[in-house]
Amino acid sequence: MNGSLRGNRVAREWDEAVESWVDFVRCGKDYYRDELNNPAAFRLIGSVRGRVVLDLACGEGYNTRILAREGARVVGVDFSKKMIEFARREEAREKLGIRYFVSDAANLEEFSNNHFDAVTCFMSLQDVEDYEGAISEVARVLKDGGRFVFSVPHPCFEVIVEEGNRISATARYFGAARYPIHWRMERLLKPFETTSFHRTLTDYSAALFKSKLLILRLVEPRPTRKGLQKHPPLREVLLRPQSVVIESMKIK
């Protein structure tokens, strides 16, 4: 994010949401992650055994731990101090060798150039205001030929909230927008609110191109068969995509 992490409104929102979010993710309540987005993203990521991987905007570390269990040497960073605290507590319980940092995605000063074999960012880049700066930093810390795999809500089908009005992105797609996300599902311990940023696919593509990250594959995830059987709300994703996963590679 632009400016200091201290006083960052978006980071504070996630700090305040941490207990609800940790319960949501760790207790199997985030079935869009488990039965839709993760299967598609990890297919693109492929084998990470022996690889040095940065999990950008890692939250409380759920997917970071998956990468570590699959044999990667993983670093996780997030702008929420509270999320990193929970991630470190879990690392102390299940020692996977993960290092966690509270860090600005657009200023990864802890890491040298050409350091990582891969960078991942799972359904989080839409929460980073300076996404172009973040993508530039990803390119800097990646080795030549290294891959950046990230997922975001599908910008064609987001519901953007402006001045209290819900506007479908199909009716107002072009143009960036900052808008609130109201987390009100019954499966949450308590409701909370965060901030998201709508961008077009062209915006993401242009930022990748500017940083010499070549798009290799783009996938619009479909739910797993198990997910459809267990969680009927996932059936709506059979009609239109909820997210998009992009694999890119650093070129010289």
C-alpha positions as CSV (number, residue, x, y, z in Angstrom):
1,M,0.0,0.0,0.0
2,N,1.1,3.6,-0.5
3,G,2.7,5.2,2.5
4,S,3.5,3.8,6.0
5,L,1.9,0.6,7.2
6,R,1.2,2.4,10.4
7,G,-2.2,4.1,10.2
8,N,-3.1,2.1,7.1
9,R,-6.9,1.9,7.1
10,V,-7.1,-1.3,5.0
11,A,-4.6,-3.1,7.2
12,R,-6.5,-2.0,10.3
13,E,-9.7,-3.4,8.9
14,W,-8.0,-6.8,8.5
15,D,-6.5,-6.5,12.0
16,E,-10.0,-6.1,13.4
17,A,-11.4,-9.0,11.4
18,V,-8.6,-11.4,12.3
19,E,-10.5,-13.7,14.8
20,S,-13.5,-14.1,12.5
21,W,-11.2,-14.6,9.5
22,V,-9.0,-17.2,11.2
23,D,-12.1,-19.2,12.3
24,F,-13.6,-18.9,8.9
25,V,-10.5,-20.2,7.1
26,R,-9.3,-22.8,9.6
27,C,-12.7,-24.4,10.3
28,G,-13.5,-25.3,6.7
29,K,-16.1,-22.5,6.3
30,D,-14.3,-20.9,3.3
31,Y,-15.4,-23.4,0.8
32,Y,-14.9,-21.0,-2.1
33,R,-11.2,-21.3,-1.3
34,D,-11.1,-25.0,-0.7
35,E,-13.4,-26.2,-3.5
36,L,-13.0,-23.6,-6.2
37,N,-10.0,-21.3,-6.1
38,N,-7.3,-23.3,-4.4
39,P,-7.7,-26.4,-6.7
40,A,-7.3,-24.2,-9.8
41,A,-4.5,-22.1,-8.5
42,F,-2.4,-25.1,-7.2
43,R,-2.8,-26.8,-10.6
44,L,-1.1,-23.8,-12.2
45,I,1.5,-23.6,-9.5
46,G,2.5,-27.3,-9.9
47,S,5.3,-28.8,-8.0
48,V,7.1,-26.5,-5.6
49,R,9.4,-29.1,-3.9
50,G,12.8,-27.5,-3.2
51,R,11.6,-24.1,-4.5
52,V,12.0,-20.8,-2.7
53,V,8.5,-19.3,-2.7
54,L,7.1,-15.9,-1.5
55,D,3.4,-16.0,-0.5
56,L,2.3,-12.3,-0.9
57,A,-0.5,-11.0,1.2
58,C,-0.6,-14.4,2.9
59,G,-3.1,-13.5,5.7
60,E,-3.0,-16.0,8.6
61,G,-1.0,-18.4,6.4
62,Y,-3.4,-21.1,5.4
63,N,-2.1,-21.4,1.8
64,T,1.4,-20.6,2.9
65,R,1.3,-23.8,5.0
66,I,0.0,-25.8,2.0
67,L,3.1,-24.6,0.0
68,A,5.4,-25.6,2.8
69,R,3.9,-29.0,3.3
70,E,4.4,-29.6,-0.5
71,G,8.1,-29.1,0.0
72,A,8.7,-25.4,-0.7
73,R,10.9,-23.1,1.4
74,V,8.3,-20.4,2.0
75,V,8.2,-16.8,3.2
76,G,4.9,-15.2,3.9
77,V,4.2,-11.4,4.0
78,D,1.1,-9.5,4.9
79,F,0.3,-5.9,5.8
80,S,-1.9,-7.0,8.8
81,K,0.2,-7.3,11.9
82,K,-2.5,-9.4,13.6
83,M,-2.7,-11.8,10.7
84,I,1.0,-12.4,10.9
85,E,0.8,-12.9,14.6
86,F,-1.7,-15.8,14.1
87,A,0.4,-17.2,11.3
88,R,3.5,-17.2,13.5
89,R,1.6,-18.9,16.3
90,E,0.6,-21.7,13.9
91,E,4.2,-22.0,12.8
92,A,5.3,-22.4,16.4
93,R,2.7,-25.3,16.7
94,E,3.4,-26.9,13.3
95,K,7.0,-26.2,12.5
96,L,7.2,-26.0,8.7
97,G,10.1,-23.6,8.4
98,I,8.0,-20.7,7.2
99,R,9.3,-17.1,7.9
100,Y,6.6,-14.4,8.2
101,F,7.0,-10.7,7.8
102,V,4.7,-7.7,8.3
103,S,5.4,-6.0,5.0
104,D,4.0,-3.6,2.4
105,A,3.4,-5.5,-0.8
106,A,4.6,-2.5,-2.8
107,N,7.8,-2.3,-0.9
108,L,9.4,-5.7,-0.2
109,E,12.6,-4.1,1.1
110,E,13.4,-7.3,3.2
111,F,14.2,-9.2,0.0
112,S,17.0,-8.9,-2.5
113,N,16.6,-8.9,-6.3
114,N,16.2,-12.2,-8.1
115,H,15.6,-14.1,-4.9
116,F,12.5,-16.3,-5.3
117,D,11.7,-19.1,-7.7
118,A,8.0,-18.3,-7.5
119,V,5.6,-15.8,-6.0
120,T,1.9,-16.6,-5.1
121,C,-0.9,-14.3,-4.2
122,F,-4.2,-15.9,-3.4
123,M,-7.4,-13.8,-3.7
124,S,-5.6,-10.8,-2.1
125,L,-4.2,-8.5,-4.8
126,Q,-7.6,-6.8,-5.0
127,D,-7.0,-5.6,-1.4
128,V,-3.7,-3.9,-2.3
129,E,-4.2,-0.3,-3.4
130,D,-0.8,0.1,-5.1
131,Y,-1.2,-3.1,-7.2
132,E,1.2,-1.8,-9.8
133,G,3.9,-1.2,-7.2
134,A,3.3,-4.7,-5.8
135,I,3.6,-6.3,-9.2
136,S,6.8,-4.3,-9.8
137,E,8.2,-5.6,-6.6
138,V,7.2,-9.2,-7.4
139,A,9.1,-8.8,-10.7
140,R,12.1,-7.5,-8.8
141,V,12.4,-10.3,-6.3
142,L,11.7,-13.0,-8.8
143,K,14.5,-14.9,-10.6
144,D,14.5,-14.8,-14.4
145,G,12.1,-17.4,-15.5
146,G,10.4,-17.4,-12.1
147,R,6.6,-17.4,-12.0
148,F,4.0,-15.2,-10.4
149,V,0.6,-17.0,-9.9
150,F,-2.2,-14.9,-8.5
151,S,-6.0,-15.1,-8.2
152,V,-8.5,-12.2,-7.8
153,P,-12.3,-11.9,-7.9
154,H,-13.3,-11.9,-11.5
155,P,-13.5,-8.2,-12.4
156,C,-16.3,-8.8,-14.9
157,F,-18.7,-10.1,-12.2
158,E,-17.8,-8.2,-9.1
159,V,-20.5,-6.3,-7.2
160,I,-19.2,-2.8,-6.5
161,V,-20.7,-0.8,-3.7
162,E,-20.7,2.9,-4.3
163,E,-22.4,5.3,-1.8
164,G,-24.4,2.4,-0.5
165,N,-25.6,1.2,-3.9
166,R,-24.7,-2.2,-5.2
167,I,-23.6,-2.0,-8.8
168,S,-22.8,-5.1,-10.9
169,A,-19.5,-4.8,-12.8
170,T,-21.3,-5.9,-15.9
171,A,-23.1,-2.5,-15.8
172,R,-20.0,-0.5,-14.8
173,Y,-16.8,-2.4,-15.7
174,F,-14.4,0.2,-16.9
175,G,-12.7,2.5,-14.4
176,A,-11.0,1.8,-11.1
177,A,-13.1,1.8,-7.9
178,R,-12.5,1.6,-4.2
179,Y,-15.4,0.0,-2.4
180,P,-16.3,-1.7,0.9
181,I,-16.9,-5.5,1.2
182,H,-19.5,-6.3,3.8
183,W,-18.8,-9.8,5.3
184,R,-22.1,-10.9,6.7
185,M,-22.3,-14.6,6.1
186,E,-23.9,-16.7,8.9
187,R,-20.9,-18.9,9.1
188,L,-18.7,-16.0,10.4
189,L,-18.1,-15.6,14.1
190,K,-19.1,-12.0,13.7
191,P,-19.5,-9.7,10.7
192,F,-16.8,-7.3,9.5
193,E,-15.9,-4.9,6.7
194,T,-12.9,-4.6,4.5
195,T,-11.9,-2.5,1.5
196,S,-11.4,-3.8,-2.0
197,F,-10.3,-2.2,-5.3
198,H,-11.9,-3.0,-8.7
199,R,-9.7,-3.1,-11.7
200,T,-10.2,-4.4,-15.2
201,L,-8.4,-7.4,-16.7
202,T,-6.6,-4.9,-18.9
203,D,-5.3,-3.1,-15.8
204,Y,-3.8,-6.3,-14.5
205,S,-2.4,-7.3,-17.9
206,A,-0.8,-3.9,-18.4
207,A,0.9,-3.9,-15.0
208,L,2.3,-7.4,-15.7
209,F,3.5,-6.3,-19.1
210,K,5.2,-3.1,-17.7
211,S,7.1,-5.3,-15.2
212,K,8.2,-7.8,-17.9
213,L,5.9,-10.5,-16.5
214,L,4.6,-12.6,-19.5
215,I,1.1,-14.1,-19.0
216,L,1.3,-17.9,-19.6
217,R,-2.1,-19.1,-18.7
218,L,-5.4,-17.6,-17.4
219,V,-8.0,-19.9,-15.8
220,E,-11.6,-19.2,-14.6
221,P,-12.1,-21.8,-11.9
222,R,-14.9,-24.3,-11.7
223,P,-16.0,-25.9,-8.5
224,T,-15.0,-29.4,-7.6
225,R,-17.5,-32.2,-7.7
226,K,-17.2,-32.7,-4.0
227,G,-17.7,-29.0,-3.4
228,L,-20.9,-29.0,-5.5
229,Q,-22.3,-31.9,-3.5
230,K,-21.4,-30.5,-0.1
231,H,-22.0,-26.7,-0.7
232,P,-25.0,-25.9,-3.0
233,P,-24.2,-22.2,-3.2
234,L,-21.2,-23.2,-5.4
235,R,-23.7,-24.1,-8.2
236,E,-24.0,-20.4,-9.1
237,V,-20.4,-20.6,-10.2
238,L,-21.3,-23.1,-12.9
239,L,-23.1,-20.2,-14.7
240,R,-20.5,-17.5,-14.4
241,P,-17.0,-17.3,-12.9
242,Q,-16.4,-16.0,-9.4
243,S,-12.6,-15.6,-9.9
244,V,-9.7,-15.6,-12.3
245,V,-6.2,-17.2,-11.8
246,I,-3.3,-15.8,-13.8
247,E,0.1,-17.4,-14.2
248,S,2.9,-15.2,-15.4
249,M,6.7,-15.6,-15.9
250,K,9.5,-13.1,-15.5
251,I,11.4,-12.5,-18.8
252,K,14.6,-10.6,-19.4
